[in-house]
Amino acid sequence: MKINEKKLDLRVARTHKLLITAFRDLLSEQGKLFSNITINEICDKAMVHRTTFYKHFEDKFALLSATLTWVLQDYLQMSIEDRLRQPLQSLSRFMLENLLEPIVQNQKNDKGFTDFFKNYIGDISRRDFLELKRRGKPFSPPIELLAEYHSGVISLLVTWWIYHLEEDVTAGQMDEYYYQMVNEKIMLD
């Protein structure tokens, strides 16, 4: 690698970090809704020119995806089995210890954000189920249906949990609720 390429990579990484950090802070700011945050606000907070923003991200949805990936980087590096076996406990290690909780707490009433978050979790689920299928695990329902169902349940539980933080419901209890709800006997017994 040439020295100029290394400098360029560092500048790109620095710009991404500035934009992601600024956006994360805006998303966490009380009363700031994702749908109302503008590219200009993000750029002003990051001290980055608007044209620079568009050199790195197509729109604020692309930046939101990068922000969630950055916030959840440790979660995404966990084994698929751990993420699926204890979905809320594994997510809570990162949700409550970093900035995901304030973001989701502040954005819980913004339909644009909640729809995006559900789709983001759905993409993770889809990749996880496809990887398990590639490893030889048989699934009778279609992967798309599994991913849609799983992401819907997980995003619903995360949102419910954040609405009820003051009730001190543990991640273990949330996983118990998850398993009770995905068990067909709850409806049939």
Number of C-alpha atoms within 10 A of each C-alpha: 5 7 8 9 10 11 11 12 12 12 12 15 12 12 18 19 16 18 26 22 18 20 25 22 18 20 24 21 14 13 10 16 20 24 12 10 14 13 17 14 15 25 19 14 16 20 14 15 13 14 10 13 21 12 9 14 16 10 12 19 14 11 21 21 15 17 22 18 14 16 19 18 12 13 19 14 9 12 12 18 11 13 18 15 13 18 22 25 19 20 22 20 14 17 20 12 10 13 17 21 20 19 23 21 18 20 24 20 13 16 13 15 20 18 12 15 21 19 17 18 19 22 16 16 24 20 16 19 22 17 13 15 13 10 9 9 10 10 12 6 8 9 17 16 11 17 22 18 14 21 22 18 16 22 20 14 18 23 18 13 20 19 13 11 12 8 9 9 12 14 19 15 13 21 19 13 14 18 15 13 13 13 11 10 9 10 9 6 5
